[in-house]
Amino acid sequence: MEALQSVAVTPGKGLEGDRFKGRETSKRQVALIQQEHLQAIASCLQREAIAPELFRRNIVVSGLNLLALKGKQFRIGNVVLEYTGLCHPCSKMETSLGPGGYNAMRGHGGITMRVVEAGELALGDDVRACL
């Protein structure tokens, strides 16, 4: 994973340059996690902080309860995304975060999304509900 200032997003393809090689109907085109949960996970692992790139999520947001997006479409920058489910941790978290990484992420893994409308995301873009 690599932190970017901006990135193009396309339905069926997700973020440009991402490891996602899914299909148009995939419900896991993009993954989002809360900054506040990164801090909770770090605390569970008795660390000061953990680099966001280690979590294998595409976007990190703060000040927003991601579960409030359930069943909704929302906009980040000029990209429209749709909540599709919870992003549960996988066994790769043990390698990425070290022993206990999987359990530390349980309940803090973020959400998965489908791209509805293409566009570009930039660092600092707001998350807004679609009306």
PALO-835482 format. One record per residue: z, y, x of N, C-alpha, C in turn. Coordinates in steps of 0.001 Angstrom, whole numbers, padded with zeros to 6 digits, always signed. Atoms other than C-alpha are relative to their C-alpha. Example, Ala and Ser with C-alpha at 12.3 -4.5 7.8 and 13.67 -1.06 7.14 Angstrom:
PALO-835482
+000000-001190+000890+007800-004500+012300+000000+001200+000900-000060-001190-000820+007140-001060+013670+000730+001090-000770
//
This chain:
PALO-835482
+000000-001173+000841+000000+000000+000000+000000+001243+000892+000157-001236-000752-000754+003525+001104+000239+001175-000947-000239-001197+000801+000532+006852-000240-001205+000927+000113+001161-000884+000040-002311+009156-001315+000344+001312-000697-000153-001285+000685-002560+012802-002396-000697-000018-001355+000725+000140+001266-005103+011901-005107-000842-001273+000066+000791+001232+000071-007134+008921-006306-000795-000031-001306+000827+000201+001195-009958+008148-008735+000471-001262-000720-000446+001118+000828-009081+005807-011614-001105-000319-001005+001107+000429+000843-011608+003756-013596+000424-001166-000888-000307+001147+000866-011255+001453-016640-000575-001293+000589+000434+001297-000501-011484-002196-015621+000124-000166+001500-000090+000057-001462-011092-001318-011944+001316+000548+000526-001254-000579-000448-007821+000603-011759-000221+001116+001001+000067-001050-001005-007237+002840-008739-001023-000353+001083+001005+000205-001051-010056+003247-006231+000683-000461+001286-000541+000513-001254-009343+001173-003131+001198-000914-000164-001167+000849+000233-006510-000817-004765-000367-001467+000162+000215+001433-000134-006082-004559-004274-000365-000651-001328+000332+000539+001319-006590-005062-008052-001491-000310-000071+001394+000419+000134-009791-007002-008567-000184-000646-001371-000022+000580+001337-009304-007658-012269-001261+000239-000784+001119-000149+000914-011528-007275-015256+000318+001081-001020-000099-001083+000981-012134-004691-017966+001137-000213-001001-001011+000281+001022-009740-006428-020382+001396-000239+000574-001301+000261-000624-006895-006871-017872+001049+000990-000473-001121-000844+000402-003522-005545-018976+000792+000505+001207-000729-000364-001217-002402-005076-015353-000877+000797+000961+000909-000787-000834-004938-002543-014075+000762+000960+000909-000824-000950-000748-002207-000163-012894+001463-000334-000271-001440+000218+000157+001553-000549-012313+000747+001282+000354-000777-001237-000140+004087+002278-012614+001468-000364+000152-001430+000234-000181+007710+002402-011434+000713+001349+000053-000811-001230-000017+010494+005000-011789+000664+000195+001354-000686-000343-001248+011811+006755-008677+001486-000348-000100-001425+000289+000186+015308+006365-010122+000291-001485+000187-000198+001433-000174+014838+002580-010110-000127-000401+001462+000089+000285-001431+013820+002618-006460+001362+000196+000652-001325-000270-000534+017207+004115-005701+000996-001079-000408-000888+001069+000472+018977+001489-007843-000250-001292+000775+000355+001212-000751+017117-001339-006080+000533+000097+001431-000512-000207-001362+017979+000118-002666+001514-000206+000028-001447+000147+000080+021624+000280-003715+000394-001475-000121-000274+001438+000151+021566-003388-004810-000181-000741+001321+000264+000626-001301+020225-004265-001366+000816+000640+001127-000890-000690-000936+022860-002058+000303-000766+000773+001055+000792-000863-000875+020298+000331+001762+000057+001422-000530+000062-001408+000393+020043+004096+001732-001218+000261-000885+001260-000208+000729+016420+004039+000529-000985-001087+000423+001074+000935-000309+013308+001883+000461-001317+000735-000228+001310-000661+000128+009764+003151+001025-000714-000499-001259+000672+000396+001244+007877+003152-002322-001172-000962+000211+001151+000857-000276+004898+001404-000708+000362-001485+000013-000424+001400-000078+006936-001805-000367+000085-000687-001362-000210+000562+001333+007224-002293-004137-001260-000543-000657+001260+000487+000557+003533-003127-004758-000276+000574-001391+000310-000708+001238+003345-000594-007595-000929+001143+000381+001000-001016-000310+000566+001996-007840+000524+001422-000069-000425-001374+000263+002389+005045-009133+001517+000040-000142-001432-000232+000129+005955+006336-008817+000189+001316-000751-000301-001213+000771+007264+008836-011400+001506+000202-000016-001438-000254+000130+010627+010501-011884+000262+000838-001244-000415-000787+001151+012545+012034-014760-000538-000491-001326+000601+000546+001210+011006+009732-017359+000427-001449-000161-000332+001374+000300+012240+006544-019008-001291-000715-000382+001281+000658+000230+009182+004298-018763-000026-000840-001270-000032+000799+001228+010338+002152-021681-000306+000843-001235+000353-000889+001102+009827+005187-023925-001505+000036-000223+001457+000020+000119+006079+004716-023309-000506-001255-000711+000401+001270+000615+006065+001272-024976-000872+000237-001230+000915-000092+001133+003124+000934-027357-000766+001311-000084+000617-001330+000041+001776+004371-026424-001100+000150+001048+000939-000469-001007-001128+005956-024640+000556+001304+000540-000507-001212-000631-000300+008725-022199-000973+000429+001082+000908-000607-000964-002015+010985-019725+000771+000353+001264-000481-000478-001296-001357+011471-016019-001200+000682+000625+001172-000760-000426-003601+014204-014673-000986-000027-001146+000961+000102+001105-006796+013729-016659-000345-001456-000310+000188+001420+000250-006493+009913-016773+000834-000411-001211-000745+000527+001141-005510+008217-020051+000300-001469+000270-000485+001356-000237-003439+005040-019656+000690-000510-001261-000664+000614+001137-001966+002608-022162+001010-001015+000490-001072+000943-000324+001338+000772-021837-000419-001393-000469+000342+001363+000395+000695-002987-021822+001148-000984+000180-001123+000923-000158+004007-004520-020763+000876+000348+001181-000910-000163-001122+006794-004847-018254-000628-000607+001251+000501+000504-001280+005959-005382-014589+001166-000700+000697-001097+000774-000566+008337-008141-013578-000221-000224+001498+000165+000252-001431+009027-008731-009884-000549-001401+000238+000510+001316-000389+007366-011634-008097+000697-000421+001296-000644+000538-001203+008440-013810-005190-000370+000777+001264+000389-000803-001162+006589-011446-002808+001058+001057+000340-001054-000989-000258+009575-009093-003165+001000-000505+001029-000887+000559-001030+011611-011470-000989-000558+000293+001391+000644-000305-001283+009095-010915+001823-000017+001496+000236+000163-001444-000119+008537-007232+001150+001333+000731+000201-001287-000705-000021+012176-006194+000599+001095-000754+000746-001003+000816-000673+014016-009038+002318+000781-000840-000993-000792+000877+000870+016508-011570+000959+000686+000792-001114-000594-000667+001157+017660-010619-002532-000925+000999-000662+000933-000989+000547+014625-008396-003160-000438-000304-001417+000429+000398+001344+013475-010369-006197+001087+000320-001022-001092-000235+000958+016879-010260-007910+000355+001471-000126-000294-001437+000060+017436-006605-007009-000970+000730-000918+001024-000660+000828+014199-005712-008836+000036-000408-001467-000025+000456+001397+014965-007648-012022+000524+001112-000903-000353-001081+000908+015042-005106-014834-000409+001375+000496+000393-001277-000604+013700-002389-012512-001453-000002+000469+001351+000194-000537+010102-003536-011956-001058+000968-000487+000973-000954+000501+008364-000837-013989-000841-000570-001128+000880+000399+001098+005469-001218-016415-001424-000211+000502+001420+000169-000273+001851-002330-016441-000788+000815-001007+000821-000853+000851-000990-000289-017900-001462-000400+000096+001447+000136+000046-004614-000447-018872-000575+001407+000054+000655-001301-000087-006930+002449-017999-000907+000156-001223+000782-000278+001206-008396+003939-021202-001133+000972+000305+001003-001000-000382-010211+006974-019771+000111+000284+001485+000066-000240-001437-011325+007486-016186+000352+001446+000337-000282-001333-000491-010358+010475-014113+000617-000073+001372-000652-000052-001301-008363+011494-011080+001477+000321-000186-001441-000257-000050-004613+011366-010439+000294+000728+001298-000417-000697-001215-002954+013702-007981+001518+000020+000075-001433-000088-000232+000497+013827-006467+000547+001201-000752-000619-001088+000751+002711+015908-008756-000517+000157-001416+000499-000088+001377+000678+015395-011965+001103-000386-000982-000955+000314+001061+002756+015363-015154-000446-001211-000802+000280+001070+000960+003001+012399-017517+000197+000616-001372-000063-000596+001333+002203+013544-021059-000456-001015-001044+000388+000883+001097+002010+011646-024340-001324+000463-000581+001243-000333+000714-001381+011486-026043+000345+000139-001468-000283-000223+001417-001262+012864-029549-001036-000594-000885
//
